[in-house]
Amino acid sequence: SIYFSSLPQKCVTRQHSHSIMKCTAIALLCFLALAVSVHAKQYKADLLTECNLCMGVVGDVESYLEANSTYQDLLKFIQNDICTLLPSGDQEKCDSIAETVVDDLESEAVWGLKGFSSFALCSMLSICDVYCCDLPFRPEQVHVAVTGDPSQMVVSWVTGSQVPNPTVQFGLSSGSYSNSALANTTTYEHAGWHGYIYHAMLTGLTPSTKYFYRVGDPEWDWSFTEFSFTSAPKVAPDTEFTFAVYGDMGICDVSDMNVFSLTKRAQSGEIDLVLHAGDISYANGYQPTWDGYFRKMELIMAYVPYMAAVGNHEIPYNFTSYRHRFRNPTLESTGDADNLYFSYDYGNVHFIAYSLEKDVGLAPDTKPGGAQYEWLEADLQAANANRDQVPWIVMYGHRAFYCSSDDLLPCTIESTLYRHNLEKLIHQYNVDLVMQAHLHNYERTLPVYKHVPELNYKNPRAPVYTVIGTGGNREGTTGFTSRKPEWSVTRLASWGHTLVHSNSTALDWTFYDVTGETVLDHFTLIKSR
């Protein structure tokens, strides 16, 4: 029940096959957990034996499906081998639930847990243990984040065992660290994960200045590599900078070329900031995937601030992994207490990271009177009144307000709901650009409000919406509807990444393929001062 603790109770709905898959998957996981716990108690198993028992039960279930056995065979297995382990008064209820789960599984022709090993599934049940790191005290998974104050930078990292004095040493010259900052420590135990996460706030920085740093503990071990970052520029209208943006990036090899290109840009100083619009690593609850993703991205994340919005693949365990691993500026922006939405100034742009993930996309907190709605209105009102200093307002998040993909649920039912809740607010306070993901493709709109487009990008009265779910993942790209809406300009079923250059009067947008060499789309949003 912990795995999808943020799901509404009636999450299985015939209107949403993806919800059926998720709810069926977690129901099967619960049956597996039940079987293992009962067996473990019978045999007074230690943790290792319990892990092995779990892998055996998972293997039995998977063998039914892999051998092309019928779903009725699976139902019999659950009812005869698992439900009978319960006290007699609970067996009938267990039988009934099993019938519902297998019926949903059969009707959708999907095996919701496919793609995970037996060990992975048992770790997701917190029965088998997984460890973040190869060495107990050597820091890894280093990444930096901004707060909205150019004199600050947050540095985060992970170790396998807890160290008493987690420290960042930093200075203006390589190998010469004249300053230090202690970190706060956090951890979590969901999905069998073992590790410790540290977040250190560096203060007193000079804007637009390069700093060298290392992380670790003076009594134990330092990071093997010396890192560097450039502090945020001053908050002012005449600032210029470039940020990269994409969403839906997994750890798998599909993202490798994109990561390679972005790493070159980060290491050469071509980009100042990276935004990730949700779906980070595609861990789906399996913690080693999170660890692997942060290791894969370290040559970007440790050198350039990495600001990630939350997506639906971060939902497992009520967003626990995301909430602990990212130190977002929620306190500085009075955002979500659970770390899921926030805002910050960077140069001449006010960025807002929104979340539509509560209740698996129903997002009740975005209705008028909801917590996020009220926060967003106050934040937009303040940002709109500060245009003389910060002329641009840019929102980014995972689910889309405007899209025309052939995945109809996100682009019909969901997007209609989100526009109903928030589009008027976005338009009222003159948001300039909204960057979305969730669909694994690229799409750019004209400035648009209530489906009515404006025909150019110079001083528009409505925001431009883009879909940039182009990071690369094992699920593949998403196609489009046969009819292109009048507000849609460019639609590409391609992986890649976008660079946006900001100055006081223009946001210059370029979408590249994964090599970073071929321009696939370009436009310039112009605002006269």
Secondary structure, DSSP 8 states (H G I E B T S, - for coil): --TTTTS-TT---TT-HHHHHHHHHHHHHHHHHHHHHHHHHHHT--HHHHHHHHHHHHHHHHHHHHTT--HHHHHHHIIIIIGGGS-HHHHHHHHHHHHHHHHHHHHHT--TTTT--HHHHHHHTTSS-EES-SSSS--EEEEEE--S-TT-EEEEEEESS--SS-EEEEESBTTB--EEEEEEEE---GGGEE-EEEEEEE-S--TT-EEEEEEE-TTS-B-SS-EEEE----S-TT--EEEEEE--EESSGGGHHHHHHHHHHHHTT--SEEEEES-EET-TT-HHHHHHHHHHTHHHHTTS-EEEE--GGG-HHHHHHHHHH---TTTTTT--TTSS-EEEEETTEEEEE----TTTTT-GGGSTTSHHHHHHHHHHHHHHHTTTT--EEEEE-SS-SS--BS-HHIIIIIHHHHIIIIIHHHHHTT--EEEE-SSSSEEEE-SEETTEE-S-SBS-SS-EEEEE--SB-TT----B-SS--TTEEEEE----EEEEEE-SSEEEEEEE-TTS-SEEEEEEEE---
